[in-house]
Structure formats: structure tokens, C-alpha cells
């Protein structure tokens, strides 16, 4: 860790300490369970929740492999977590990412890393889906791309309305998939886990 990063970690921990002091009784803050909590919180945000700011989607996608095919490529059931910018509460769920190659294809793990790059930031779910789909078109040259997200939003389940069973759904389509109902139905079936129906509806472009 460089000097600048260490200074940032100290500043974050000090800010968390002041935050807790403004909300929690002093007697509670003296309890052993909270010793080191500001540092741990700062590290969790730096290393796990907001580390996406230290990655570049273009660099992640740079290793796309030349390929002549134009059949749909998709990975469903990718787990993810992100932080809502409105209340700084996390949300988590699963993603389906799909694209129609335009001369290059990606390793499946790369698609998960792309999702994490955008998800590990302060981002609302709707924007996250759009960022992933657009990146596949912009940086890989995909003819069409989609990102479907299904998540539990803690700002909805543990505060405010407290609808504990609520799930939120966002979808974004880019390139040839934008406005193409047939492609969209196919990807949505994949996201729902109905791979057999998607296979029956397969078509080439």
C-alpha cells in the first residue's frame, strides 16, 4: 500500500469514528466489540465494496479473442453486490449478461469481472445494468448486449417501507438488442433460468 493509500485509509477510518460518535452512546463505543471498528469499516469499503473505482472496464475487456461466430453468448446466475449511493446500503443479487459477438468473444470469467468493476462502486441498479451492456458494445464490438439484474435492496428491505421479500429487477439492452423484442425475450428467458426455451428460440444472425 502506497503512502497516499495509507493516508486515505486513515482518513476514512477517522471519518467512520466521527460518524459512530455522532450516533452511538459513548459507553457503547468503549465496548471491546467496537475496538478497531472504524478501521475495519474503512477497509471493507476500500477493498470490497468500492474497489471498482480502481479498475478499468476497457482494460478488463482488452483480451477479447477473435472469433467468427455470431451466436448468442450468455452467462446467467452471476452473483454480485453493490452499494446504493442514496443511503450507502449494499444490495446484492444475480445477473445475466449476454451478447452477440461482432468478431470477438470473451472468457466467461471476464464477464463476471466486468460486472464487479461497475458494481463495486456507488451505483444504482438501473445504471449498473446499462453500464455493463454498453461496455460490451463499446469495448468488445459486440453487435448486441444485455444485462439483467435481480437483487435485494437493503434500502427497501431493512429501512423505509421494510418490504423484506421485495426483489428489484433492472434490464438494459444495447446495440442490435435494443428495440429487438425477439432478442430481448430470449435473454429474459435465460435470466429466468429457462434455458430450454431459449434454445428452442435460437436463431443466427
C-alpha positions as CSV (number, residue, x, y, z in Angstrom):
1,X,0.0,0.0,0.0
2,X,1.4,3.4,-1.0
3,X,1.7,6.4,1.2
4,X,-1.3,8.0,-0.5
5,X,-3.4,4.9,0.0
6,X,-2.4,4.7,3.7
7,X,-3.4,8.4,4.2
8,X,-6.7,7.7,2.6
9,X,-7.3,4.6,4.8
10,X,-6.5,6.7,7.9
11,X,-8.8,9.5,6.8
12,X,-11.7,7.0,6.1
13,X,-11.2,5.3,9.5
14,X,-11.3,8.7,11.3
15,X,-14.4,9.7,9.4
16,X,-16.1,6.4,10.4
17,X,-15.1,7.0,14.0
18,X,-16.7,10.5,14.0
19,X,-19.8,9.1,12.3
20,X,-20.2,6.5,15.1
21,X,-19.6,9.1,17.8
22,X,-22.5,11.1,16.4
23,X,-24.9,8.2,16.6
24,X,-23.9,5.8,19.3
25,X,-23.6,6.4,23.1
26,X,-20.1,6.9,24.3
27,X,-20.4,3.9,26.7
28,X,-21.2,1.6,23.8
29,X,-18.3,2.9,21.8
30,X,-16.0,1.9,24.6
31,X,-17.0,-1.8,24.4
32,X,-14.5,-4.3,23.2
33,X,-16.6,-5.3,20.2
34,X,-16.1,-1.8,18.7
35,X,-12.4,-1.6,19.1
36,X,-11.0,-1.3,15.6
37,X,-14.4,-1.0,14.0
38,X,-13.6,2.3,12.2
39,X,-10.5,0.7,10.6
40,X,-12.4,-2.4,9.6
41,X,-15.3,-0.5,8.1
42,X,-12.9,1.7,6.1
43,X,-11.0,-1.4,4.8
44,X,-14.3,-3.1,3.9
45,X,-15.4,-0.2,1.7
46,X,-11.9,0.3,0.2
47,X,-11.2,-3.4,-0.5
48,X,-14.6,-5.0,-1.1
49,X,-17.4,-2.5,-1.6
50,X,-15.8,0.3,-3.6
51,X,-12.7,-1.3,-5.2
52,X,-14.3,-0.9,-8.6
53,X,-13.0,2.6,-8.8
54,X,-9.5,1.1,-9.2
55,X,-10.3,-0.9,-12.3
56,X,-10.8,0.0,-15.9
57,X,-13.5,-1.8,-17.9
58,X,-11.6,-1.3,-21.2
59,X,-8.6,-3.0,-19.7
60,X,-10.7,-5.9,-18.5
61,X,-12.1,-6.4,-21.9
62,X,-8.9,-5.9,-23.8
63,X,-8.2,-9.7,-24.0
64,X,-11.2,-10.5,-26.2
65,X,-10.4,-13.3,-28.6
66,X,-11.1,-13.1,-32.4
67,X,-13.9,-15.4,-33.3
68,X,-16.1,-15.6,-36.5
69,X,-19.3,-16.7,-34.8
70,X,-22.4,-14.6,-34.3
71,X,-24.4,-16.8,-31.9
72,X,-25.6,-15.6,-28.6
73,X,-23.2,-15.9,-25.7
74,X,-24.6,-15.6,-22.2
75,X,-23.7,-16.3,-18.5
76,X,-26.6,-16.4,-16.1
77,X,-26.7,-16.7,-12.3
78,X,-23.7,-14.4,-11.7
79,X,-23.8,-13.2,-8.1
80,X,-22.9,-9.6,-7.4
81,X,-23.1,-6.9,-4.7
82,X,-23.1,-3.1,-5.0
83,X,-23.7,-0.1,-2.8
84,X,-26.6,2.2,-3.4
85,X,-25.5,5.9,-3.5
86,X,-28.7,7.1,-1.8
87,X,-28.2,5.5,1.6
88,X,-24.8,3.8,1.3
89,X,-26.5,0.5,1.9
90,X,-25.5,-2.6,0.0
91,X,-27.7,-4.6,-2.4
92,X,-27.0,-8.0,-3.8
93,X,-28.4,-10.4,-6.3
94,X,-27.8,-12.2,-9.5
95,X,-27.0,-11.1,-13.1
96,X,-27.5,-12.5,-16.6
97,X,-25.0,-11.0,-19.1
98,X,-25.4,-11.8,-22.8
99,X,-24.0,-10.5,-26.1
100,X,-23.9,-11.3,-29.8
101,X,-20.3,-11.3,-30.9
102,X,-19.1,-8.9,-33.5
103,X,-15.9,-10.7,-34.3
104,X,-14.5,-11.2,-30.8
105,X,-15.6,-13.2,-27.8
106,X,-14.7,-13.1,-24.1
107,X,-13.8,-15.6,-21.5
108,X,-16.8,-16.3,-19.2
109,X,-14.8,-15.1,-16.1
110,X,-14.1,-11.8,-17.8
111,X,-17.9,-11.1,-17.9
112,X,-18.1,-11.6,-14.1
113,X,-15.1,-9.3,-13.6
114,X,-16.7,-6.6,-15.8
115,X,-19.8,-6.8,-13.7
116,X,-17.7,-6.4,-10.5
117,X,-15.8,-3.4,-12.0
118,X,-19.0,-1.4,-12.3
119,X,-20.9,-3.0,-9.3
120,X,-18.2,-2.2,-6.7
121,X,-18.9,1.5,-6.9
122,X,-21.7,3.8,-5.7
123,X,-24.2,3.0,-8.4
124,X,-28.0,2.4,-8.6
125,X,-29.1,-0.8,-10.1
126,X,-30.6,0.7,-13.3
127,X,-27.3,2.4,-14.1
128,X,-25.3,-0.7,-13.4
129,X,-27.2,-2.8,-15.9
130,X,-26.7,-0.1,-18.6
131,X,-23.0,0.3,-17.9
132,X,-22.4,-3.4,-18.4
133,X,-24.4,-3.7,-21.6
134,X,-22.8,-0.6,-23.1
135,X,-19.3,-1.6,-22.2
136,X,-19.7,-4.9,-24.2
137,X,-20.7,-2.9,-27.3
138,X,-18.2,-0.1,-26.9
139,X,-15.1,-2.1,-25.9
140,X,-15.6,-5.5,-27.5
141,X,-17.5,-4.5,-30.5
142,X,-20.5,-6.8,-29.6
143,X,-23.3,-6.5,-32.2
144,X,-25.8,-6.5,-29.3
145,X,-25.6,-6.9,-25.5
146,X,-27.8,-7.2,-22.4
147,X,-27.5,-7.2,-18.7
148,X,-30.4,-8.4,-16.5
149,X,-30.2,-7.8,-12.7
150,X,-32.4,-9.2,-10.0
151,X,-31.5,-8.0,-6.5
152,X,-32.4,-7.4,-2.9
153,X,-32.1,-3.7,-2.0
154,X,-31.4,-3.2,1.7
155,X,-32.8,0.4,1.4
156,X,-36.1,-1.3,0.7
157,X,-36.0,-4.4,2.9
158,X,-34.4,-3.1,6.2
159,X,-35.5,0.6,6.2
160,X,-38.2,2.8,4.9
161,X,-41.0,0.5,3.7
162,X,-39.3,-2.6,5.1
163,X,-40.7,-5.0,2.4
164,X,-38.5,-7.9,3.3
165,X,-39.4,-10.1,0.4
166,X,-39.2,-7.5,-2.3
167,X,-36.9,-8.1,-5.3
168,X,-35.9,-5.4,-7.8
169,X,-35.4,-6.1,-11.5
170,X,-33.4,-4.0,-14.0
171,X,-32.6,-4.7,-17.6
172,X,-30.6,-2.9,-20.2
173,X,-30.2,-3.8,-23.9
174,X,-27.6,-2.2,-26.2
175,X,-26.7,-2.4,-29.9
176,X,-28.9,-4.7,-32.0
177,X,-30.7,-6.0,-28.9
178,X,-32.0,-2.5,-28.2
179,X,-35.5,-2.5,-29.6
180,X,-35.4,-6.1,-30.8
181,X,-38.2,-7.9,-28.9
182,X,-37.2,-11.4,-30.1
183,X,-33.6,-11.0,-28.7
184,X,-35.0,-9.5,-25.5
185,X,-37.4,-12.3,-24.9
186,X,-34.6,-14.8,-25.4
187,X,-32.3,-13.2,-22.9
188,X,-35.1,-12.7,-20.4
189,X,-35.9,-16.4,-20.6
190,X,-32.2,-17.2,-19.9
191,X,-32.2,-14.8,-16.9
192,X,-35.3,-16.6,-15.6
193,X,-33.5,-20.0,-15.9
194,X,-35.5,-21.3,-18.8
195,X,-32.5,-22.3,-21.0
196,X,-34.5,-24.9,-22.9
197,X,-37.0,-22.4,-24.1
198,X,-34.1,-20.1,-25.2
199,X,-32.5,-23.0,-27.1
200,X,-35.7,-23.6,-29.0
201,X,-35.9,-20.0,-29.9
202,X,-32.3,-19.9,-31.2
203,X,-31.5,-18.1,-34.4
204,X,-28.5,-17.0,-36.2
205,X,-27.7,-13.5,-37.4
